[in-house]
Amino acid sequence: MPHTSLRHLRSNGLPTRRLIPSQSRPIVPRKAFVSARSASTTAVEANSLVVRLKNIFYGTSLSLFIAFGYLYITDTRAGVHQWLVVPSLRWIYPDAEEAHHFGTQSLKALYSFGLHPRERNSKVQDTKGADLSVTVFGQTLQNPIGTSAGIDKLAEIPDALLALGPAIVEVGGATPYPQDGNPKPRVFRLPSQKALINRYGLNSEGADDMAVRLRERVRLFAYHNGFGIGPDAEEFVLNGEAGVPPGSLVEGKLLAVQVAKNKFTKDEDIEAVKNDYVYCVERLAPYADILVVNVSSPNTPGLRTLQRVEPLTKILEGVVGAARSVNRKTSPKVMVKVSPDEDQNEQIEGIVEAIWRSGVDGVIVGNTTKRRQNLIPADVNLTAREKEILDEQGGFSGPHMFERTLGLVKRYRRLLDKGPPSPPTQDKTDEPKKADKPVSGLPSGDEPGSTIAEEIDSVKESITSSGGAGSAQVGGGFGDGLSGHEQKVIFATGGITNGKQALEILNAGASVAQVYTALIYGGVGTISRIKKEMREEIARK
């Protein structure tokens, strides 16, 4: 029977299970199995912990690299701005105007994302070492360095420029109607001399365009600082209720707006020329701390003829009247920008007379020059291309202008400090007329035995001295020659490239030293470097 059953199973094809000793799985105790699995889990967890620690290390390193990279790149003291960015721009953009445009748009974009170069803790830096603060137009400025117009022609980046460290930023010039300026190319480099020649011709989008841009800037400031939005918030800021100057919107700094006439306005029609300037002032004065009247551009035909006494006086009187009529608690100050080429005694005396007669608050001494004679020393070897560029029409700017600027500042300071010109008199006596007594205080820099050390000491003393609301306390208070009149303020521009030169300009009688070409060649760290050199120069003396 068992055999039959077994045969039956085989015939039905049912599988039979054979136990082969060699293939049989050993019986593992449960305790040993659990121990093995625990060891495996521990190894995996250890491996996972190592991976996590590596990730944390790499992530932290990357974060620190990005953070320190951000702090370095956005610091004006970083050498990369001067030694990498500037040469790269010159190489990528052979045309200087294209490089300028790219730089402007880059700063604008970087500022909008908070990635712009800036002078970190500028207030702290300005209190280290020598005190560089000055009082100009009754405002205590953080330092006496500014930027000239032309860097920001359309007022696109005033905030980005203020972040670089200057106490004054000048934007413009703006004309009543838009104009293209002169044909391109119109800007040329002289790299070996760190100089430029430009013939822009006052290219402008018009005063209305600039006014819209500056108004939106004020309203954004009001909104971001919790003062509201719209016209009421704008009025609140412009009236000084925000605790900052209405132009710069930064404590201890000022915004200057340059205005000019249109190229097609006939120079002989003085009334039309005056109306051009007044139109710009009416649109832009609410958003400016200082208005600059440009009558010295070398690239607008006939413009410099307006520096004669009578036409200049009439123009400036119109501008002063319009500025004082601005709908604001405080009106902007008015300065006139004069040419370095108008350097004859009678020309300077005529400009000084117009300044006093019109009631403007000061003068900006210097602009680009049309002269080429004796500009570059004969022993300097220029390349063939640079010699061609030097013959290009336009205004020259660069280090070679410094001595001329310094001399003009001294001359303007002496004449301005004699006070207003005496009115015509009917006295026909032969008694000799006494010369006006010059104002005391501001050193001319050419006294017998005067040294740079003595001049620096005079600056240090005068910074802490008292003065009138309209004075610039860089060289002393008022003297008898002014007879109760406020001292006229001088800004200087032209060839200033380092801290020692800035101090010389200040000791010559200027309140602010402005830079332009030095910033183009030195990069965004130029202002910080000049201030550092000023402190070091003062400390050495």
TILUM-918496 format. One record per residue: x, y, z of N, C-alpha, C, O in turn; residue in three letters. Coordinates in steps of 0.1 Angstrom, whole numbers, plus 5000, padded with zeros to 4 digits. Example, Ala and Ser with C-alpha at 12.3 -4.5 7.8 and 13.67 -1.06 7.14 Angstrom:
! TILUM-918496
513249435078512349555078513249675078514249675085ala
512849785071513749895071512950005079513450115080ser
//
This chain:
! TILUM-918496
500849885000500050005000500950135000500650224992met
501950135009502750255008503450264995503650374990pro
503850154989504450164976503550214966503850294957his
502250164967501250214957501050364958500950434948thr
500950404971500750554973501950634968501750744962ser
503050584970504250654965504250654950504650764944leu
503950544944503950534929502850634924503050694914arg
501650634931500650724927501050874927500750954919his
501750904938502251044938503151074927503151184922leu
504050994924504951014913504251024900504651114891arg
503250944898502550944885501751074884501551124872ser
501351134894500651264894501551384892501151494891asn
502851364892503851464890504051564902504551674900gly
503551524913503751614925505251614929505851514929leu
505751734932507151744935507451684949506551694958pro
508551634950508951574963510151654968510951694960thr
510151684980511151774986512251684992512051595000arg
513451714987514651644992515451735001515651854998arg
515751685012516651755021518051725019518451605022leu
518851825015520251795012521051865024520851985025ile
521751795031522451855043523251975039523352075047pro
523951965028524852075025524152205021524752315023ser
522852195017522152315013521152365023520452465022gln
521052295034520152335044520652455052521852465055ser
519752565054520152685061520252665076519452595082arg
521352715082521552695096520552775104520052875100pro
520252725115519252785124520052885132520852845141ile
519753015130520453125138519553165150518353185148val
520153175161519353225173518853365171519553445165pro
517653395176517053525174517853635180517953745175arg
518453605191519253705198520453755190520753875189lys
521153655184522253685175521853775163522553865159ala
520653745157520153815146519853955149520154045141phe
519253985161518954115165520254195167520354315164val
521254135173522554205175523154245162523754355161ser
523154155152523754185139523054305132523654395127ala
521654305133520954415127521254545134521254655128arg
521354545147521654665155523054725151523254845150ser
523954635149525354675145525254745131525954845129ala
524554685122524354745109523754875109524154975103ser
522654895118521955025119522955125125522855245120thr
523755085134524655185141525655235130526055355130thr
526155145122527055185111526455285102527155375098ala
525255255098524555345089524355475095524555585088val
523955485108523655605114524955685116525055805114glu
526055615119527355685120527755745106528255855106ala
527555665096527855715083527055835079527555935073asn
525755825083524855945080525256065088525156175083ser
525756045100526156165108527456225102527556345102leu
528356145097529456195090529156285078529656385076val
528156225070527656305059527056435063527256535056val
526256435073525556555078526656655082526556775079arg
527656605090528656695094529456765083529756875083leu
529656675072530356725060529556835054530056935049lys
528256805053527356905046527257035054527257145048asn
527257025067527257145075528557215073528557345072ile
529657145073530957215071531057285058531357405057phe
530657215047530657265034529657385033529957485027tyr
528457365038527457475038527957595045527757715041gly
528557575057529057695065530157765058530257885057thr
531057685052532157735045531757825033532257935030ser
530757765026530157835014529457965019529658075012leu
528757955030528058075035529058185039528858305036ser
530058145046531158235050531858295039532158415038leu
532058215028532758265016531858375010532358475005phe
530558345008529658435002529558565010529558675005ile
529458545024529358665033530558755032530458875030ala
531758685033532958765033533258825019533758935017phe
532858745009532958794995532058914993532559014986gly
530858904998529959024997530559145004530559254999tyr
530959125016531559235024532759295017532959415017leu
533559215011534759265004534459334991534859444989tyr
533659274983533259334970532559464971532659554963ile
531659474982530859594983531559694992530859794995thr
532759674995533559775003534359864994535159804986asp
534259994995535060074986536560064988537360104979thr
536960014999538459995002539059874995540259854995arg
538159794989538659674982539559704970539059784961ala
540759654969541659684958541159644944541559694934gly
540159544944539659484932539059594923539059584911val
538459694930537759804922538759884914538459924902his
539859914919540859994912541759914902541959954891gln
542159794907543159714899542559614890543259554882trp
541259584891540659484882539459544875539459524862leu
538559604882537359654875537659764865537159754853val
538459864869538759974860539459924847539059964836val
540559854849541259804837540359714828540459724816pro
539559634834538659544826537659634818537359594807ser
537159734824536159824817536859884805536259894794leu
538159934807538859994796539059894785539059934773arg
539359774789539659664778538359624771538359604759trp
537259604779536059564772535359674764534859644753ile
535459794769534859904762535960004758536260094765tyr
536459994745537460094741536860234740537660334742pro
535560244738534960384738534660424752533960354760asp
535160534757535060574770533660604775533260584786ala
532860664765531460694769530660564771529860554780glu
530960454763530260334765530660274779529760214786glu
531860284782532360234796531660314807531260254817ala
531560444805530860524815529360484816528860474828his
528760464805527360424805527160284812526260274820his
528060194809527960064816528160074831527460014839phe
529160154835529360174849528160234856527860194867gly
527560334850526360394856525260294857524660294868thr
524960224847523860124848524160014857523259964864gln
525459974858525859874868525559914882525059844890ser
526060044885525860094899524360104902523960084913leu
523560144892522160164894521460024897520660014906lys
521859924890521259794892521759734905520959674913ala
523059744908523559694921522959764933522659704943leu
522659894932522059964943520659914945520259904957tyr
519959884934518559844936518459714943517459684949ser
519559624943519559494950520359504963520559404969phe
520859624966521659634978523059574977523659534987gly
523559554965524859494963525859604958526959564953leu
525559724960526459834955527659854964527659824976his
528759904959529959934967529560054976528760144972pro
530060054988529760154998530960175008531760085010arg
530960295014531960315024531360275037530460335042glu
531860165043531160105055531460185067532660235069arg
530460215075530560285087531260415084532260455091asn
530760495074531460615071531560715082532560785083ser
530460725090530560815102531660775112532260865117lys
531760645114532860595123534160625117535060675124val
534360605104535660625097535960775098537160815100gln
534960865096535261005096535561065109535961175110asp
535360985120535761035133537060975138537561015148thr
537660885130538960825134540060915129539960975118lys
540960945137542061035134541661175133540861225141gly
542061245123541761385121540261405118539661325111ala
539761505123538361545120538261615107538761725105asp
537561555097537461615084536161685082535961745071leu
535361695092534061765090534261915088535161975093ser
533361975080533362115077531962165077531062095076val
531862295079530562355079530362435066531162535064thr
529362405058529162465045527662505045526862415046val
527362635042526062685042525262645054524062615054phe
525962655066525262625078525062475081524462445091gly
525462385072525362245074526662185077527662215071gln
526762105087527962035091528061905082527261815083thr
529061905073529261795064530261695070531161735077leu
530161575066530961465072532461485067533361455075gln
532661545055534061565050533961665039532861705035asn
535061715034535161815024535361765010535861845001pro
534961645007535161584994533861574986532861534993ile
533761604974532561594966532861534952534061524948gly
531861504945531961454931531461564921530461624925thr
532061584910531561684900530461634891530261514890ser
529761724885528761694875529461624864530561654861ala
528661544857529161474845529261324848529161244839gly
529461294861529561144864528161094864527860984859ile
527161174869525761134868524961234861524361324868asp
524961234848524361344841522861354842522261454842lys
522161234844520761234844520161214858518961184859leu
520961224868520461194882519961054884518861044890ala
520660964878520160824879520760754892520160654897glu
521860794897522560724907523060814919524160794924ile
522360914923522861004933523060924946524060954954pro
522160834950522360754962523460664962524260644972asp
523760604950524860514949526160584950527160534955ala
526160714945527460794946527660844960528760844965leu
526560884967526660924981527160814990527860834999leu
526860684986527360574994528860554993529360485001ala
529460614982530860594981531760684990532960664991leu
531060774997531760855007531860995006532261065016gly
531561064994531661204993530561275002529461215004pro
530761395006529761475013528861555004527761595008ala
529361574992528561644982528561564968529661524964ile
527461544963527361484949526661584940525561634943val
527261614929526661704919526161624907526961554901glu
524861644903524361574892523961674881523861794884val
523761624869523461714858524661724848525561644849gly
524661834839523661934839522361904831522361834822gly
521361974836520061964830519762084822520062194826ala
519162064810518762174802517162174801516562074804thr
516562294797515162294797514462184788513562114793pro
514962174776514462074767515561964765516761994766tyr
515161844762516061744759516961784747516561844737pro
518261744747519161764736520161654736520661604747gln
520661614724521561504723522961534725523761434728asp
523361654725524761684726525461674713524861674703gly
526761664714527561654701527661514696527361414703asn
527961494683528061364677529061274684530061324689pro
528861144684529861054689530861014679530561024667lys
532060964682532660964696532961104701533361194694pro
532761114714532961244720533661244734533761344741arg
534161124738534961114750536161024746536060924740val
537361074751538661014747539561004759539561094768phe
540160884760541060864771542560894768542960874756arg
543260944778544760944777545260864789545660924799leu
545360734787545560644799546960674806547060664818pro
547960704798549260724804549360844813550160854822ser
548360944810548361064818547161064828546961164835gln
546360954828545160944836544261074834543761134843lys
544161104821543361224817542261184807542261074801ala
541361284805540261264796540061384788540461494792leu
539561374776539061484768537561454764537361344758ile
536661544767535261514763534661634756535061754759asn
533761614748532961714741531461674741530861674730arg
531061634752529661584753528661684747527761654740tyr
528861814751527861914746526661924754525561954748gly
526661894767525561904776524361814771523261864769leu
524661694768523561604765522661584777523161564788asn
521361594775520361594786519061544782518661554770ser
518361484791516961434789515961544792514761534790glu
516461664797515561774800515261784815515361684822gly
514961904819514761934833513561864839513561814850ala
512461844831511261774835511561634838511061574848asp
512361574829512661424832513461414845513161314852asp
514461494847515161484859514361514872514461454882met
513361614870512561644882511661524885511461504897ala
511161454876510361334878511161234886510661174895val
512361214881513261114888513561154902513561064911arg
513861274904514161324918512961324927513061294939leu
511761354921510561354929510261204934509861184946arg
510361114925510160974929511060924939510760844948glu
512360974938513360934948512960984962513060914972arg
512461114963511961164976510761084981510761054993val
509861054972508660984977508960844982508360794991arg
509960774975510360644979511060654993510860565002leu
511860754995512460775008511360795019511460735029phe
510360875016509360895026508560765029508260735040ala
508260685019507560565020508360465029507860405038tyr
509660445025510460345032510760385046511160305055his
510660515050510960555063509660585071509760645082asn
508560545066507260545073506660685074505860705083gly
506960775065506360905065505160915056504561025054phe
504760805050503560805041503960795026505060775023gly
502960825018503160825004502360934997501360975002ile
502860984986502161084979502661224982503761244988gly
501961324977502361464978502661514993503561594995pro
501761465002501961515016503261465022503961535029asp
503561335019504761275024505961345017507061375024ala
505861385004506961454997507161585004508361625006glu
506061665006506261795013506861785027507661865031glu
506461675034507061655047508561645047509261705055phe
509061565037510561545036511161675031512261715036val
510561735021511261855015511261975025512162065023leu
510461975034510462085044511362055056511462125066asn
512161945055513161915065512561845077513361825087gly
511361795077510761735088511361595091511161545102glu
511961535081512561405082513861405089514461305092ala
514361525091515661535098516861525090518061505095gly
516761525076517861515067517661625056516561675054val
518761665050518661765039517661715028517761595025pro
516861805023515861765013516461715000515761644992pro
517661744997518261704984518961574986518661474979gly
519961564994520761444996519961335003520161215000ser
519061375012518361275021519261195030518861085034leu
520461245032521461185040522061285050522461395046val
522061255063522561345072524061375070524861285067glu
524461505070525861535068526261545054527461545051gly
525361535044525661535030524661625022523561655027lys
525061675010524261765002524261714988525161654983leu
523161744981522961714967522961844959522161934962leu
523861864949523961974941523361934927523661824922ala
522562024921521961994908522362104899522162224901val
523062064888523562164878522562194867521962104862gln
522362324864521462364853522262434842523262504845val
521662434830522362494819521262534808520162504810ala
521762614798520862654788520862554776521862474775lys
519862554768519862474756520762534746521062654745asn
521362444738522262484727521662574717522362664712lys
520362554714519762634704519262774708518862854700phe
519362794721518962934726520163024723521263004727thr
519763134716520763234712521463304723520763354732lys
522763304723523563364734523363514735523363574746asp
523063584724522863724725521563764730521363884735glu
520563674731519263704737519363664752518963554756asp
519863764760520163734774518863694781518863614791ile
517763764778516463734784516063584782515563514791glu
516263534770515963394766516863304774516463194779ala
518163344775519063254782518763254797518763144803val
518363364802517963364816516763284818516663204828lys
515763284809514563204811514863054810514262974817asn
515963014802516362874802516762834816516362724821asp
517562914822518062874836516962874846516862784854tyr
516062974845514962984855514062874853513562814863val
513762824841512862714839513462594846512662514852tyr
514762564844515362454851515262464866514962364873cys
515462584871515462604886514062574891513862514901val
513062624884511662614889511262464890510562424899glu
511862384881511462234881512362164891511862064898arg
513562204893514562114901514862164915515362094923leu
514662294917515062354930514462284942515062274952ala
513162234941512662164953513462044958513362004969pro
514161984949514861854952516361874953517061774953tyr
516861994954518262024955518662094968517862174973ala
519762074973520362144984521162264978521262374984asp
521762244967522562344960522162344945522062234939ile
522062464939521862474925523162534919523662634924leu
523662464908524862514902524562564888523962494880val
524862684885524662754872525862734864526962794867val
525762654853526962624845526962724833526162724824asn
527962814834528162904823529562884817530162974811val
530162764820531562744816531862624808533062584806ser
530862554803531062434795531862474783531362564775ser
532962404780533662444768533062384755533562414744pro
532062304756531562224745530262284740529562224731asn
529762394745528562464740528962594735529362684743thr
528962614722529362734716528762864722527562864724pro
529562954725529063084731528763084745528563194751gly
528762974752528362964766529263044775528863114784leu
530563044772531563104781531463264780531963334788arg
530863304769530763454767529763514778529763634780thr
528963424784527963464794528663504807527963544816leu
529963484808530663514820531063654821531763694831gln
530763744811530963884812529963944823528963884826arg
530364054829529664104841528164124839527364064847val
527764194829526364234828525464104825524464084832glu
525764024814524963914812524963814824523963754827pro
526163794830526163694841525363744853524663664859leu
525463874856524663934867523163914864522463874874thr
522763934852521263924849520863784851519763754856lys
521663684845521263544846521263504861520263434865ile
522263534868522363494882521263554891520663484899leu
520863674888519763744895518463664893517663644902glu
518263624880517063544877517063414884515963364890gly
518163344885518263214891518063224907517363154913val
518663334913518563354927517063374931516563324941val
516463464923515063494925514163364924513263344933gly
514363284914513563164913513863064924512962994929ala
515163054928515462964939514863004952514362924960ala
514763134955514163184967512663174967512063174978arg
512063154955510663134954510162994955508962974954ser
511062904957510662764958509762734969509862794980val
508762644967507762614977508362514987508062394987asn
509162564996509862485006510262575017510462695015arg
510362525029510762605041512162665039512362785043lys
513062595034514362645031514662645016514462545010thr
515262745011515562754997516962694994517762715003ser
517162634983518562584980519562704978519162814973pro
520762674980521862774978522162774963521862674956lys
522762884958523062894944524562924943525063004949val
525162844933526562864930526762874915525862824908met
527762944911528062954896529362884893530362894901val
529362804883530562734879531262804868530662834857lys
532562844870533262924861534462854855534862744859val
534862904843535862834835537262864841537562974845ser
538162764840539562794843540362874833541362924835pro
539762884821540362954810540163104811540863184805asp
539163144819538863294821539763334833539163354844glu
540963354831541963374842542663504842543563524850asp
542263594833542763734833542163804845541063774849gln
542963894851542563974862541164034860540264024869asn
540964104849539764174847538564074845537464104849glu
538863954840537763854839537363804853536163794855gln
538363774861538063724874537363834882536363804890ile
537863954881537164064889535764084884534864114893glu
535464064871534164084866533163974872532064004875gly
533763854872532863734877532663764892531463734897ile
533663804900533463834914532363944916531563934925val
532464044908531464154909530064104906529164134913glu
529964014896528563954893528063874904526963864907ala
529063794911528663714922528063804933526963764939ile
528763914937528263994947526964064944526064084952trp
526864114931525764194927524464104926523364154929arg
524663984922523463894920522963824933521863794934ser
523863814943523463754955523663604955523063534964gly
524363544946524663404947525463374959526163454964val
525463244963526063204976527563164974528263154984asp
527963134962529363084961529663054946528863084937gly
530863004944531362974931532162844931532862804940val
531962774920532762654917533862684908533562714896ile
535062684913536262724905536762604897537262504903val
536662614884537262504876536262434867535062414871gly
536662394856535962304847537062254838538162264840asn
536562184827537562134818538162254810537562354809thr
539362234804539962344797540062314782540262194778thr
539962414774540162404760541662424756541962394744lys
542462474765543862494762544662364761544362274768arg
545662374752546562254752548062294753548862214756arg
548262424752549662474753550162454767549562494777gln
551362394768552062374780551262294790551462304803asn
550362214785549462144794550162014799550061984811leu
550861944790551661824794553061854792553561914782ile
553961824802555361854801555961804789555661694784pro
556961874784557661834771558361704772558561634762ala
558861674784559561544785558761424786559261314788asp
557361434786556461324786556361264772555961334763val
556561134771556461074758555061014757554660914763asn
554261074748552961014745553060924733553860934724leu
552160824733552060734721551460814709550860924711thr
551660764697551060834685549560854687549060954683ala
548860754692547460764693547060874704546160944702arg
547860874715547560984725547861124719547161214723glu
548861134711549061264705547861304696547561424695lys
547261214689546161244681544961284690544261374687glu
544761204701543661234710543861374716542861444718ile
545061414719545361544726544861654717544561764721leu
544861634703544461734694542961734692542461824684asp
542261644698540761644696540161764703540661814713glu
539061814697538361924703537661874716537161764716gln
537461964725536761934738537561984750538562044749gly
536961954761537561994774538461884780538161774781gly
539661924784540661844789540561844805540361944811phe
540561724811540561714825541561604829541761504822ser
542161624841543161534846544161594856543961714859gly
545161524861546061574871546761704867547161774876pro
546961724854547661834850546961974853547562074852his
545661964856544962084859545062134873544562244877met
545762054882545762084896546362224899545762304906phe
547562254894548262374897547462494893547362604899glu
546762484881545962594876544762614886544362724889arg
544162504890542962514899543362574912542662664918thr
544562534918545062584930545262734929544862814938leu
545862784919546162924917544863004916544763114922gly
543862954909542563024907541863034920541163134923leu
541862924928541162924941541763044950541063114956val
543063054950543763154958543263294954542963384962lys
543163314941542863444935541363474938541063594942arg
540463384936539063404939538863424954538063514957tyr
539563354962539463374977539763514981539063584988arg
540963564976541363704979540363804975540063894982arg
539863794962538963894957537563884964537063994967leu
537063764966535763754973535863804987534863864992leu
536963784994537063825008537263975010537264025021asp
537364054999537364195000535964255001535764365004lys
534964164999533664205001533064264988533764264977gly
531764314988531164364976531964484970532564554978pro
531964504957532664614951531964744956530764754958pro
532764844957532164974962531365034951531665024939ser
530165094954529365154944529965284939530865344945pro
529565324927530165444921529865564930528865574936pro
530865654931530765764940530965894932531665894922thr
530266004936530366134930531466214936531766324931gln
532166164946533266234952534466254943534966154938asp
534766374940535866394930537066454936537966504930lys
537166434949538366484956539566394952539466284947thr
540766454954541966384950542466294961543566234960asp
541666284972542166194983542266054978541365994973glu
543465994980543565854976542665764983542365784995pro
542065674976541065574982541865464989542765404983lys
541365435001541965315008541565185002540365174998lys
542465095002542064964996541264895006541364905018ala
540264815001539464735010540364635018541264575013asp
539964625030540764535039540264385036539064355038lys
541164295033540764165030540364095043540764125054pro
539463995041538963915053540163835059541063785052val
540163835072541163755079540763615080539563585079ser
541763525082541463385085541863295074542863225076gly
541263295062541563195052542963215047543163325041leu
543863125048545263145043545263125028544563045022pro
545963215021546063205007547063095003546963054991ser
547863055012548862945008550163005002551062925000gly
550163135000551463184995552063295004552863374999asp
551763285017552363385026553863345027554163225026glu
554763445031556163405033556263305044555763315055pro
557063205041557263095051556162995053556262915061gly
555163015045553962925047554362785042554862765031ser
554062685050554362545046553062465046552062505052thr
553062345040551862255041551562225055550362205058ile
552562205063552262175077551462285084550562255092ala
551862405082551262525088549762535082548862565090glu
549662505070548362515063547362405069546262435072glu
547962285071547162185077546662215091545562195095ile
547662275099547262315112546162425112545262425121asp
546262515102545162615102543862555098542862605103ser
543862455090542562385087542062315100540862325103val
542962245107542562185120541862285130540862255136lys
542562395131542062495140540662555136539762575143glu
540562575123539362645117538162555117537062605117ser
538462425117537262335116536462345129535262335129ile
537162375140536462385153536062535156535462555167thr
536462625147536162765150534662795146534062715140ser
534162905151532762945148532763035136533763085132ser
531663035129531463115117530063135114529163085121gly
529763215104528363245100527763135093528363035090gly
526463145091525663035086526063005072525862895067ala
526563105065526863075051528363045048528763035037gly
529163045059530563025057530962885057530162795061ser
532062855051532662725052533862735061534862795058ala
533762665072534762685083535962595080536262505087gln
536662635070537962565066539062655068540262615066val
538862785070539962875071539762985080540563085080gly
538662995087538463105096537063165095536263125087gly
536863275103535563335103535563455093536363465084gly
534663555096534563665088535563775092535963785104phe
535863865083536763975086536064105083534864105078gly
536764215085536164345083535864375069535064455066asp
536564305060536364335046534964295041534564355031gly
534364205048532964165043531964255049530764255044leu
532264335059531364435064529964375067528864435063ser
529864265074528664205078528064115068527064045070gly
528564105056528064015045528663875048529763855053his
527863775044528263635046529363605036529363655024glu
530363525040531463495032530963395021530163305023gln
531463425009531063344997531863204998533063205001lys
531163104994531762974995532462934982531862964971val
533562864982534262824970534362664971534762604980ile
533862604960534162464957535262464946535262554938phe
536162364946537262354936537162224929536962124936ala
537362224916537362104908538462124897538562224891thr
539162014895540162014884541561964889542262034895gly
541861844885543161784888543361734902544461684905gly
542361724910542561684924542561524924541561464920ile
543661464928543761314927544161254940544061124941thr
544561324950545061264962544761344974544361464973asn
544961294986544661364999545461495001544961595006gly
546761484997547661604999547161724991547061834995lys
546761694978546261794970544961854975544661974974gln
544061764980542861814986543061904997542362014998ala
544061875006544361965017544962105012544562205017leu
545762095001546262224996545162304990545162434992glu
544162244984543062324978542162384990541762494989ile
541962305001541262355012541962475019541362575022leu
543262465020544062565026544162695017544462805022asn
543962675004543962784995542662874996542562984991ala
541662815003540462895005539162825001538062875002gly
539262704995538062624991537462555003538162525013ala
536162535002535462455013535362315009535262225018ser
535262284996535062144992535962124980536062204971val
536562004979537361964968536561854960536261754966ala
536261884948535461794940536361714930537361764925gln
536061584928536761504919535861454907534661434909val
536561424896535761364885536661264878536461144878tyr
537761314871538561224864539261124873539561004869thr
539661164885540361074894539460954898539860844900ala
538160984898537160874901537060784889536860654891leu
537160834877537060754865538260654865538060534861ile
539460694868540560614867540860534880541460434880tyr
540360584891540660524904539660424909539860354918gly
538460434903537360344907536560394919536860504923gly
535660314923534760354934535360374947534760434956val
536560334949537260354962538060484963538760504973gly
537960564952538760694952538460784964539460834970thr
537260804967536860904977537460854991538060924998ile
537260724994537760665006539260685007539860715018ser
539960654996541460664996541860804998542860835006arg
541260904992541661044994541461085008542361155014ile
540361055014540161085028541161015037541661085047lys
541460895034542560825042543860895041544560915051lys
544160945029545461015027545461145034546461195039glu
544261215035544161345042544461325057545261405063met
543861215063544161195077545661155079546161205089arg
546161075071547561045072548461165071549461185078glu
548161255061548961375059548861465072549861525076glu
547661485077547561565089548261505101548961575109ile
548161365102548861305114550361315113551061325123ala
550861315101552361335099552861465103553961485108arg
551961565102552361705105552061735120552361855124lys
//
